[in-house]
């Protein structure tokens, strides 16, 4: 393969550290196997000769040629939304497709993010040839920095995606240690005995790609997150022609985005949101306009800036992730921002309300986001008033509905007018609906099908959709994370399981919060804590202080003094009944005290707080 890497960049010149560009296309389909040659036949038909049964039995039937097996191992992104990660393995070669994060559920108190379990890739680090990334959303790149701290391998992605990855690696202090490579659509990267071809797709972020994985067993197409948009903001339409070419050559398996498999019809173009913004800017005349959206939706931000220019408004950016993404997009030429449109937060007081547009994070009701802090009157630079016109340009991610509703209610209580997705077309999805999924299936004509990227209901609905198009049910695999799916080009099945699951990141700790810690946190959140403190002089085996009871998050102590006095008496009676040996064995004594107080508290309150005995040696 030609290793002369270069790239032409529009706009401001930008040269990321250790970054190369993959050039000339390497055809993957001809790399494996030889063309079949046929002998010339006479035009004159030959007489048909009958063969006896005995002779027929002696003729050997042609055998199917088994190819080098390829294993597909999803480590995230199945039966869940987020932390997408898939391993492809053939012989002694491995590459990884995406490495994302997920955001914690309500049952994960204190957890910041969730990343995939890297145990399998760490064990096979010497086989890994590289990591390829489909696009720059957090659920596809958010776990990358944590993985690259464990294994140092090249990363391949499109230009904007590499720019966003650089920001992640810089935050973690490992940017100078990683080999980043820019790859353009229709270019191919060799991964040992496999090759990965990048194919342009439309999504809610620029520079998104699908992948055609050329393997000894056949071509595997992974769509990445995609939709079909015939009028995208950047004019770059999904490369349906290349998907069709691959289908005509023969696709072994299709792995397709299932997020919107339950939605009929087609996903609307991003341009419809721009038309809605035009109407809403007119409606918000005379007011300050605040728009909350995903920080990575650069096309939407471009449309907001375009409207701001037309209506002579200045634009202020709020939210750390929003600022980082917009700066990267401007630097790489993905955002066209006229001079003097963007203003600093500190400069806002120099302009009237009707002269300002604020673009902010918080469209999902995140607790620490800028919009949520504005709603709670906790933002140092913005105070919500009836002169604010607020647009929430996003659909709540499943599970976030109540958080978004709380923010909307709070903003309305402060007098602001709030517009959200259910009222106007202020958001369109970046994922394909049923008709687009059918189109991808029809173009690629795969032998096998694996639905990816979604909860089980999405995967199941996608499987039904494909089955209705004629795919045999035995050729559809609804996998789970950790499954090892093996194919030799003729069959495909789940053959084994590898370590998989979720790793919780809390502050600087990675993986040090497990199920036991989460159980304790939930216990504390539900019922609170009681601490029992006793001082014992061990030389004479005598209690010299206490027992004292300290309560947090259980009941209001001043209104329940009688309860704690009785609990102390229970402790004294329990200690009095302890033998000399039990008093010497502190673990046994702690257990008896915990059980006695727990039983008493439950009888009186029907609650089960966490009880923590502390014995101090005097």
C-alpha positions, 0 to 999 in steps of 0.5 A: 500500500502506498504510504505517502500520506497527504490531505487537502484541507479547505479553509485554515491550514491545520496539521494535527500532531503525528497525523497522516492522511491515508491516500490511494484506494486499495481495492479490497475485494480482489485482494483475497482469492483468485479469479475463476477461469473457464475453458472455451466450449465448442458451439456444437452441442455434445450428445448427452451420455447417461451415467449408471447409478454405480458410476454416479456414486463414484463421482465426487461432489464438489466441496465448499471451499472453507475460508479463513474464519473471521470473528466479530466480537461486539464489546458494547453498543448492543442492547444499550444506547452508547459505548459502541465498540466492536472487535474484528479478528482474523488469524493473528490480526485484530482491529477495533471499530469505535470506542465510545462511552455511555452516560450513567443510569439513575441507578449509578449514583456518583458515576461520571461515565461508563466505558466498555470492558477492555479485558479482551483487547488488553489480553490480545494487545500484540495482535491489534493493528489499529482502531478505526472510528466512524464519527466523532460522537461521544458514544463512539470516541468517548472511551478512546483515551482510556483504551489508548492509555492501555494499548498504544496503536494507530487511530484512523478516522476522518478529519473532523473526527481526528480533530475532536479526538485530539481534544479528548487525548489532550485532556488526558495528557496523552496526545503526544503519544498517539499516532493519529491518521486522517482518512478520506472516504473511498480510501482503504486502510490495511489491517493485517489480513483485513482491509477497512474501506471508509464510505461516506454517510450522512449523520448529525455530525459531519465527516461520518462514515460507514465501513466496508471490511474486506476479509478472507471470508468476504466483505462485511459492511458496517454502516456506522450511524447513518441516515439518507439525506439528499439535501445535507447542509454540507452538500455531501450526500451518502455514497449509496453508489459505493454500497451498491457496488459492494452489493453487486460484488457480494456482501457476506454480512451487513451490520446496520444502525438500528436506532430508528428501526421502530419509526416508519418512513424516512428521516427528515433532512437537517434543512427542515430544522433551518426552516423552523429556526427562520420562523422562530427567529421571527417569533422571538423578535424583541427577545433574547434567543437561547438555543440548547442543542447537542454540541456535536451537531455542527450543521445545526449550529451553522444554521443557527449562526446563519439565522443570527447573521440575517437577523443582525444578532450576536452569538455567545457560546455556553458550555465547555463541550460546546466551546471545544467543538465549535473552536475545532470546527472553525479551525478545520473549516467545518463552520463558516462564521463571519467576523464579529458574530461571536462574542465573549460571555463577558461582552453580552451586557453591551448588547440589548436582548434582541441583539443576542443569540445564546447557543448552549449545552443542556438539551438533555437536562443534564444536572451540571449543564449550562441550561439546567443551571440557568433554569435553577437560577444558578448561572453566574452570567445568565438570568432567565426572565420573561424576555427570553425565548428558549428553543430546545433543539433535541429529542430526549435520549431514552431515560432523560425525558423527566430531566428535560421536562423538569428543566422546561417547567422551571424555565417556564416558571421564570417567565420564559417562552420555551419551544421544544421538539414536540411543538415545532420541527426544531430537531430531526434525527441523525439515524435512518428510519425503516425505509432507509434501512430497507434501502441499505439492505436492498443495495448491499444484498448481504448473506447474513445480517447483524443489527447493531446500535440499539436496545433489544427492541430496536435490534428485534424490530430491525431483524423483523424488517429484514426478515420481511424483505426475504432474509432467512431468519437463520441468517439473522443474528441478534447478538449480545456484547461479549458474543464471538460471532464466527464466519468462514464465508458460508456459515455464521454463528455465535461460537463462544463468549469473551469478558465484557460488560461495563467499567464505571469511571468516577472522577479519576478512578476507572473501574474502582467502582463496582457492583458492591460500591453501587449497592452501598451508594443506592442503600445510602441514597434510599435509607441513609446511614447510622454510625455507632461509636464505642470506646473500649479499653482492651487491656481490661475489656471494658467500655469506657465511652459510648455507645453514641449514635450518629445519623445522616440521611435517616431521620431528623434527630431533634424530632426523634430523640426518643428513638435514638435513646431507645436504640442506645439502650438496645446497644447497652443490653446487647453489650451486656449479654456479650461474653468475654470472648465476644468482647475480645473479637471485635468483628463479632461484636460489630456484627451483634451491634449491627444486627440488634440496632437494625432489627430495632430500627426496622420494627419502629420505622420499617426502614433499613439504613446502613449501620456502621459500627466503629470501635475505638481502642482506648 
